[in-house]
Amino acid sequence: MAVPLLDLTRQYAYLKPELDKAVLAVLTHGKFILGPEVTRFENETAAYCKTKYALGVASGTDALLIALHACGVGPGDEVITSNFSFFASAGVVNRLGATPVFVDIDPASFNIDPSAIEAAITPKTKAIMPVHLFGQMADMDPIMAIARKHKVRVVEDAAQSIGSEYKGRPAGSIGDLGCFSFFPSKNLGAGGDGGLITTDDEGLYNLCKILREHGQQPQYYHRIVGYNSRLDTLQAAILAVKLPHLRKWSEKRIAHADRYDREFAGVKGLTTPTRMPYTTFHIYNQYTLASPKRDATVAGLRQAGIGCAIYYPVPFHKQDCFAYLGYKSGQFPHSTKAGAEVFSIPVYPEMTDAEQTEVIAVVKGLCS
Ligand SMILES: *Cc1c(COP(=O)(O)O)cnc(C)c1O
């Protein structure tokens, strides 16, 4: 039996009447840019993330770009981030004319190692951008302590972690700003691209809002140059239908992860993902295993029709576009090892028990 890594058609089948109605309502009222659904979704997401403000933007990448811009990041500045993430976490720093500074991961969580951050701080550091990878938050308490001590901003890349919790506090509610993505494969996925910024800081919120629309305030008057980056009304309408289901969907992912953890506990050479003691809610955007025989395992999974993916094979310091930063390939041993050993298997909420049984049997067969 083939099992896909993700099957979005099942979510649509489950919500079809509501989604169709919401999309048709937007097509009918015609307020396609910043229509009423956007404000409604922003308010509901702010409540979900326990922040004062939420601002819809065009993508998760744009959320990071605008958030860092609002923190004053520009040419000559440095932003510290994890060496092991989706490309956007480093790309946005470069696009603002600033220098990304990479820090290795804690191999247990795959997230930035707080104990290595302080050594990376310089007088040019403007912000620290931890990434909450695979649905589990970075260790925020020490990160916030370092940031406050050195008076730098913290932008959470929470693209993979909407609704996850660190000591009971939701992603996006701890740093100065939180950034989310509604790329279809995230736990809360749009029918296309979408993103959102959260914050408790009114000044940062207002600045992000101005940046979202070309930096204008009032309309047609520009003191700063901004972006064209709004969350489409159509996307907001779709997301507002899905948001009330998000917690339940994440709980189903946890149930799948629990079963995998039990089944894979005794398998030699296979490392299951660690749930950190500080994690009070892990949303398992990905269920990511590690094995020294990763490439053979992935080839076997593909042959058996089991969806799988490698997130991410190449750490930032080895990307050609960052060669100018002068890192040595032997630096960052933990992210290098993760890049060579990780692979992710299906964990989406609609996966059936029979499908999961199949995934487990194939993985065990390949690893024993
Ligand atoms: C998906 C993702 C992004 C970018 O989001 P887009 O909506 O695709 O632009 C940024 N950072 C991380 C960690 C992501 O997983």
The ligand as an ORCA input file, in Angstrom:
! r2SCAN-3c Opt
* xyz 0 1
  C       7.903     27.348      5.451
  C       8.976     28.047      6.191
  C       9.304     29.396      5.957
  C       8.764     30.183      4.805
  O       7.401     30.207      4.653
  P       6.769     30.471      3.197
  O       5.336     30.709      3.546
  O       6.991     29.254      2.373
  O       7.401     31.679      2.630
  C      10.235     29.998      6.776
  N      10.861     29.323      7.744
  C      10.603     28.027      7.991
  C      11.314     27.334      9.106
  C       9.669     27.341      7.205
  O       9.444     26.042      7.442
*
